[in-house]
Amino acid sequence: MSSYRSLLLGASVASLIAPTVAMAQGAPTCFPLGHLEARLNEQYGEQRTRIGVGVGQKFVMQIFESEGGGTWTIVLSYPDGRSCIYLSGEQLMNVKPKDKGSDL
């Protein structure tokens, strides 16, 4: 992950640290979803592109992507209102599923 992603919200919000650092400390970065959505869009041009309900309906997983897959962020949202960044990165790509019986 490049160093510009080390601070998710930039110098104006120094307390919001990128997921790699937060996870190393044992806690993800969490805020209300509206706040995270706005910041991901403003800072990285990311918009929510995919959504899925977690096992047991205990969370909703959301993927935010910038146009062209330049950057991406995975956010988990919980019933208590927390939305937490768990992963982020660069160069998100679509891959074609391999055909049955194919080694490639």
N, C-alpha and C positions, 0 to 999 in steps of 0.2 A: 504494500500500500504506500503510495507516495506521501511525502511529508505534508503537502497542502491539505490532505485529508485528516491529518492528526488533530486538527481543531475543527470540529463540525460546524460551528457557527462563526468562526473567525474571531478576531481580536475583540469585537464588540461584546461577545458573550464568552469570555474565557472559561467560564465554569462548565461549559458543555464540551466534553472531551469525546473524541471519536471512539467507536466501539472497541478497537484493538486495545487502547489504553484502559478503557472502562472494564473490559472483560479481564484484562490482566490483573486488575485490582479486585476482581470477583463480583462486580456489579455492573449491569448494563446502564446506559444513559437513558433516563426516562423523563418524559414531559407529557402534557396533554397532546393528543393527536393533532389538533388544529395548529398548535405551536410548531410541532415537528414538520407538518406538511408545509407550512408557510416558509420555514427556514430552509428545508430541502429544496423547495422551488426557488427561493430567492438566491441562495448561495450556490446551488449546483444545477439549477434548471430541471430538477427531478420532479416527476409527477407519478402518482400511483398508477401502475399498469396492470397489476395482478393482485388478487386477494383470495385467501383460502381460510377455512375454519379449521382450527386445530383439533386434535384428537380429544374427545370428550367435551368439545365446545368450550374449552377453558381459555382460549385466546383466538385472535384473528391475526393471521400472518399477511403482511402487505409488502409488496415489492415496489419500490420507487425507482424509476430509471430516468436518466437524461436522454434526450433525443440522440439516437445513434448508439446508445449503450455506452457512452463515455464514462459515466459513473452510475452506481447503483447502491441502494440501501435496503436492507431487510428490517422491517419494524414489526414487532409483536404488540398487539393491543389487548388489554385485559378488561374484564368487566368492571373493575374498580376505577376505570378512567385513565390508567397509566398506559402510555405507549412507549415502548423501549426499543432502542436501536441495538440490534444484535450483530449485524454484519454490514460492511460496506466495502466497496471496491471499485475497480475500473474495468473497462473492456468487456462488458457483458455481451455474450454472443448467443445467437440461436444455433442449435445443432439439429441436424436431421436424424430422426431415430433410425437405427440400423435395421435393415431387413432381417426377418427371421432366417436363420441359417447362414447369415453372413458373419465373417470374422471381423469386418471393418465397422 
